[in-house]
Amino acid sequence: MKAAIALALIAAAPPAAHAYSELERFGEPAVDGGGGGRYFTGAPTDGYSCHVCHDDVAAPPVTVTGLPDHVEPGATYDLTLAWPEDGRKYALALELVDADGNPPATALPALADQPPEMRCAGDRTGASAAQIVSVGARRIVYVEPCGAHQVTVRFTPPSDEDLFIGAGVVAADGFETSDGDGTFELRRKLTSSVTSTTGCAINGQPSSGLALALAVLGLTLFRKRRD
């Protein structure tokens, strides 16, 4: 199935459009050489990552910092992905969603707070390479291939739901085709630190109803043994 979709996208696209360097191309119909509404983040809302079309012949050494093992509702996290200056053109698509496909509050640092690495050509006075794209209820972080070397995403879980992150980084070789491009994928489930209050335990301790039942059972067995 994955191979069939990749072949369909490649066959539909004109030769110079295999690697989408323009954000608008992702929303265009596949028959016109676009992504057909897919942004290839790898998140559950999208299903596929950038690897579906790009060859993993030279995977870029992307570093990920600030990714928590667990998330707390109302807490704010700064997630950073960084990649080297090695002559390739890097692009990124990232998405955070809960089990229902709803995104948490997601933001980028204010332009004045963005380091040169987040700007086109690594210029401290340059334009930001990153933006947040709204596609229906989805919020997709996109970094255009203009010479930036990292992106920082700030997100705040609104509830005790688990979150899922999907991110894909493409290191293009400059030939405007999918051949020879390296890809990096990040797919992770971020478990909520809040334990459900409807189960048998809260934070590892028996619930009050269960504790009472166990106490009654223990007292009954003790009396039977004495009799």
WOLINBEL-V400975 format. One record per pair of residues at least 24 apart in sequence whose C-alpha atoms are under 6 Angstrom apart, sorted by the first residue. I is the first residue (numbers start at 1). J is the second residue. If there is no record, write none. Layout:
BEGIN
I | J
I | J
END
This chain:
BEGIN
6 | 52
6 | 53
16 | 176
18 | 177
18 | 178
19 | 176
19 | 177
19 | 178
41 | 93
41 | 94
41 | 166
41 | 167
41 | 168
42 | 166
43 | 165
43 | 166
45 | 101
50 | 168
54 | 178
54 | 181
55 | 179
55 | 180
55 | 181
56 | 182
56 | 183
57 | 180
57 | 182
58 | 182
59 | 182
59 | 183
59 | 184
69 | 190
70 | 190
70 | 191
70 | 192
70 | 193
71 | 192
71 | 193
72 | 192
72 | 193
73 | 157
73 | 158
73 | 159
73 | 160
74 | 156
74 | 157
74 | 158
75 | 156
76 | 155
76 | 156
77 | 154
77 | 155
78 | 153
78 | 154
79 | 152
79 | 153
80 | 151
80 | 152
81 | 150
81 | 151
82 | 149
82 | 150
83 | 149
88 | 171
88 | 172
88 | 173
89 | 145
89 | 171
89 | 172
90 | 145
90 | 170
90 | 171
91 | 143
91 | 144
91 | 145
91 | 169
91 | 170
92 | 142
92 | 143
92 | 168
92 | 169
93 | 141
93 | 142
93 | 167
93 | 168
94 | 140
94 | 141
94 | 166
94 | 167
95 | 140
95 | 165
95 | 166
96 | 164
96 | 165
97 | 163
97 | 164
98 | 162
98 | 163
98 | 164
104 | 156
104 | 157
105 | 155
105 | 156
106 | 154
106 | 155
107 | 154
108 | 153
108 | 154
117 | 148
117 | 149
117 | 150
118 | 148
118 | 150
118 | 151
119 | 148
120 | 146
120 | 147
120 | 148
121 | 147
121 | 148
122 | 148
160 | 192
160 | 194
161 | 192
162 | 190
162 | 191
162 | 192
163 | 189
163 | 190
164 | 188
164 | 189
164 | 190
END
